[in-house]
Amino acid sequence: MTKKICVLNPYIPTLGGGEKHMGLLCAFMEEYYGDVEIDILVHNFNNVDIYADDYVTIDKLNKRFDISLSKTKIRKIDVISSNKLIDKIRNKFKVEKETKKYDLFVNFMFLSKHIGRAKKNLFVCMFPAHRFENEVNGFFKKILAKIADRLYIKSYDVFAPISEYTNHRFHTFWGNDNNSKIIFPPVISEQEIDKLYDEKDKKNIIISVGRFFVSAHCKRQLEMVKMFVSNHEAFKGYEYHLVGAVANTKEDLEYLNQVKQLAKQVDNVFIHENCPYNELVDLYKSAKIFWHAAGYTINENIEPEKVEHFGISTVEAMCYGAVPVVINKGGLKETVEHTVSGYVWNTEEECVKYTCELINNDDKRKIMAEKAQERSKKFSIEQYFRANKELFDEYKL
């Protein structure tokens, strides 16, 4: 009998690291089940036109992330575009009703609190949502919120946090009596990683990769460009390239424009918006150093959702021998071994200092580049498939 699976991810048009993760999960499920039909469920959140001619397709997903999904399609449903509570509740119920039609529901939606109503339910947890109970006031509202919290958390057979950081926050928010199994996101095949770093390809380039957006865990491109421009003399002889997708929302476009205007102050900062995958690969090959600052100026104890939960682009860069110089917050502390496979920093001064160490000591940079590539193998596609097989077998998904 054909296995029918629903994967909820309305953010698929961004085609960021999360979408690569989702695509490879679909690839795993196609291989694991064989006889399977997978629907990626999307809807028109934030007035996104899911019926636009340029809306993402499976073909675009395959080309963007070099995968070959053949048993997966995109399924579109309409929801109400409204900030009214009653409309949000109606949308929630509509999505949840759709999940009842499937053998397996995989919730891949960031900060979602949809109840899974399929025969089996898996939550791939980038970062856990807060309890309903913490969002309302009043005795009766608190009681209803507690019921909603219990229905939500108990509807899933297992949660799969993407890092130790996310797993810690999940149990902090929802208690220790819920099933969870950490599965690091997949990055690149083990067979490919050894072929990716060639010192002859390297140029004096610093690269950052991440979506240009202002909500949730903003990648802080504006702050990084400020750092580069403010320390222009220290980085003389280097180019700074920022790569990322951008949505058509007014806020995100305004943010990108701010980044562009600041970059114009110097002649060696380059913005690559929505660039093709082969262009990104060329930049990874050329870059000597990788910067990441998601969570900069954020107190992760107060706003833990705004730091990087794992950092796929960081590991991608490491595969290509670009030494990471990344903020010392969230999941990045797990991917990068400080002073071995890269550097983690807390202040702008530390970021500049570590970057200059790599710029001024090429022998040291080459050693760390090799260590970074070796470290990246911990997050290979093969490791991801093995971990998922254990999960799916254990919970009989």
Stockholm file with secondary structure:
# STOCKHOLM 1.0

chainA/1-397         MTKKICVLNPYIPTLGGGEKHMGLLCAFMEEYYGDVEIDILVHNFNNVDIYADDYVTIDKLNKRFDISLSKTKIRKIDVISSNKLIDKIRNKFKVEKETKKYDLFVNFMFLSKHIGRAKKNLFVCMFPAHRFENEVNGFFKKILAKIADRLYIKSYDVFAPISEYTNHRFHTFWGNDNNSKIIFPPVISEQEIDKLYDEKDKKNIIISVGRFFVSAHCKRQLEMVKMFVSNHEAFKGYEYHLVGAVANTKEDLEYLNQVKQLAKQVDNVFIHENCPYNELVDLYKSAKIFWHAAGYTINENIEPEKVEHFGISTVEAMCYGAVPVVINKGGLKETVEHTVSGYVWNTEEECVKYTCELINNDDKRKIMAEKAQERSKKFSIEQYFRANKELFDEYKL
#=GR chainA/1-397 SS CCEEEEEECTTGGGCCHHHHHHHHHHHHHHHHHSSEEEEEEEECGGGCCTTSTTSCCHHHHHHHHTCCCSSEEEEEECCCCCCCHHHHHHHHHHHHHHHTTSSEEEECCTTCCCCCCSSEEEEEESSCCCCGGGGCCSHHHHHHHHHHHHHHHHTCSEEEESSHHHHHHHHHHHCSSSCBCCCCCCCSCHHHHHHHCCGGGCCSEEEEECCBCCSSSCCCHHHHHHHHHHTTTTTTTCEEEEEECBCSCHHHHHHHHHHHHHHTTSSSEEEEETCCHHHHHHHHHHCSEEEECTTTTCCTTTCGGGSCSSCHHHHHHHHTTCEEEEESSTTHHHHCCBTTTBEEESSHHHHHHHHHHHHHCHHHHHHHHHHHHHHHGGGCHHHHHHHHHHHHHHTTC
#=GC SS_cons         CCEEEEEECTTGGGCCHHHHHHHHHHHHHHHHHSSEEEEEEEECGGGCCTTSTTSCCHHHHHHHHTCCCSSEEEEEECCCCCCCHHHHHHHHHHHHHHHTTSSEEEECCTTCCCCCCSSEEEEEESSCCCCGGGGCCSHHHHHHHHHHHHHHHHTCSEEEESSHHHHHHHHHHHCSSSCBCCCCCCCSCHHHHHHHCCGGGCCSEEEEECCBCCSSSCCCHHHHHHHHHHTTTTTTTCEEEEEECBCSCHHHHHHHHHHHHHHTTSSSEEEEETCCHHHHHHHHHHCSEEEECTTTTCCTTTCGGGSCSSCHHHHHHHHTTCEEEEESSTTHHHHCCBTTTBEEESSHHHHHHHHHHHHHCHHHHHHHHHHHHHHHGGGCHHHHHHHHHHHHHHTTC
//
